[in-house]
Amino acid sequence: MATKKTVLFSGNEALAYGAYEAGLEFSAAYPGTPSTEITQFLSQFKEIDSQWSVNEKVAFEIAYAASIGGKRSMYIGKHVGLNVAMDPFMTSAYTGVNAGFVIVTCDDPGMHSSQNEQDNRLFARVGKMPLLEPSSPSETKELIKKAFEISEKFDTPVIFRMTTRICHSKENVTIQERKDVPIKNFTPNPQKYVMIPRYAMMRHIELENRLLKLKKFAENSPLNKMEVKDKKLGFITSGVTYLYAKEYYPNASYLKLSISYPFPEKKVRDFCKKVKKVFVLEELEPFIQNNCERLGLKVYGRDASFHIGEMKPDHIPQIVAGKTKKDKPLVNRPPELCKGCPHRIVFNTLKKFDVIVAGDIGCYTLGTLPPFNGLHTCLCMGAGVTFQEGLSKSIQNKKVVGVIGDSTFVHSGITGLINAAYNKTKGVILILDNATTAMTGGQPHPATGKTLKQEETKQLSLEKICEVCGADSIDVIDPAQVNDFEEILRKRLDENNLSVIIVRKPCILMKQKMHPKTFTNPTPGVGR
Ligand SMILES: Cc1ncc(C[n+]2csc(CCOP(=O)(O)OP(=O)(O)O)c2C)c(N)n1
């Protein structure tokens, strides 16, 4: 008989554990809050081949290919990570799976640590894949198992959408034994796996038929649960809003959607017939609400002020009262670069130059805040290099410096540097090499020479890669040598070249942040 044990898990840990129980064999990810701990937790399981990949596109393709090869696999990333993986994502619904493949996307309503708050539920419609949404850690653990079953039953990738609140909240979760799933054979099938237009057209027909079957499944599945109590007041919910509403209105009726795409139209109609006044409670976009409106159903949505930011329990009665959003003001606690962070020296030095600074995403983005006020742009990962090129080709009266971290350079800076050299760009790019991915808690990447599991591996040389990309000069400098750093920056700015300066000093927190080397038992809470 399977052993039953209860463990306090965060949503991320519960997801990882549920995937382990489901027989997951392969996972690939790039770090990103609030998703990072899933992969860190998975790394303890010897049964699972898990990796940090160089970016989300690569992670997606590798994990998806592992599924086609016959292993239950998972891609994991933060919401914007899926943008990077959009190309393989969009066609993967055509090609379908062999063993189960689950796309975990961790959205960040409220932008606790992100550059935008896009609602990735919308991608389910665009990508034509089923969308699962849990509302708590314990439900996460069970629902992720269903995701693999649905993936295999319907030959489709499945989107599993988490949000920050569920990723990082903790709950007692009952764990079970792993069920090993035999690796499936890979049978060559070019009509399914080689997407030339003719085959893709056939797969598109297959995909539309599959969506009809999935719709039927969503209609009849107990995962879309109707609880009819008070027939005067009801809520259609998804994700964490279910629990928030239950706190305020325990006697109301509920339609809890765990499969929110394909939209279970009949069930929703049925619920609206049974209950007089129905509110739709969801975070960010009016995804469910628009679906209800499309059906001509009279439901009450939220004021547009609720389309921005995270849903909080106190918002529920405000929505029921038809009010605009009101939040209690919080104490302002702006983040800052750590004391002793090498990035501080970079921005103190940059201050002495009258230059435009194209920034990127990493701890160094905090260089935009006082006292440094050091960045002029920051859009997405990799844009420290590409914005250096674009800005320098339009701004005539000032030099442009690009600033990018080591992990981000490997993620998406390299292609920009090749482009800069190819298109005869001039200027200076600073690679702030603190030997880790500091912003997300200190994960290794190819230039650190360590894998997710802290094994030694081939180490990417930043110097060599910059050279072959076509940089005219590559300097390596310790920013603590303040005068030398300033001197070399001045020299390179005066030249009419494409220069890379690798500013190399380890992150001050690296020792504490380093993810433990080995795990013995599934130990919740480690590897944060
Ligand atoms: C597409 C995408 N993936 C992941 C993230 C999360 N993220 C932001 S910056 C960053 C890397 C930071 O590492 P590095 O560039 O080395 O800078 P550091 O924080 O170490 O200074 C990550 C993983 C993101 N914002 N966007």
The ligand as an ORCA input file, in Angstrom:
! r2SCAN-3c Opt
* xyz 1 1
  C      12.396     36.065    -20.092
  C      12.795     36.175    -18.663
  N      13.261     35.090    -18.030
  C      13.633     35.168    -16.730
  C      13.530     36.346    -16.040
  C      13.950     36.410    -14.585
  N      15.268     37.025    -14.497
  C      15.410     38.332    -14.531
  S      16.976     38.791    -14.632
  C      17.546     37.266    -14.574
  C      19.010     36.949    -14.649
  C      19.837     37.749    -13.739
  O      21.157     37.285    -13.778
  P      22.353     38.170    -14.302
  O      22.045     38.742    -15.632
  O      23.585     37.368    -14.215
  O      22.377     39.391    -13.283
  P      22.540     39.406    -11.676
  O      21.152     39.366    -11.112
  O      23.383     38.234    -11.298
  O      23.183     40.704    -11.381
  C      16.482     36.398    -14.495
  C      16.637     34.969    -14.399
  C      13.001     37.457    -16.743
  N      12.817     38.625    -16.150
  N      12.658     37.345    -18.036
*
